[in-house]
Amino acid sequence: MQLRDNLFALKKIKIWRRKMKLFIAEKPSLARAIATGIGVGKNFDGYISLNSGNEIVTWCYGHILEQLN
């Protein structure tokens, strides 16, 4: 049973090894502007998916670099 579960997990990882691009914007309005520049996307809760899910635009709230400290 455990071997079968491990093989299933490996197959799932292989599926997700495709090239993807992730764009992280500072706020939702900037994310929408980036997505508009890339192309037509589909809005989801917290992100915008473009090019059949190969490109994702998401956002944070606040200054991202200041949150590193």
Buried (B, 14 or more C-beta within 10 A) or exposed (E): EEEEEEEEEEEEEEEEEEEEEEBBBBBBEBBBEBBEEBEEBEEEEEBBBBEEEEBBBBBEEEEEEEEEE
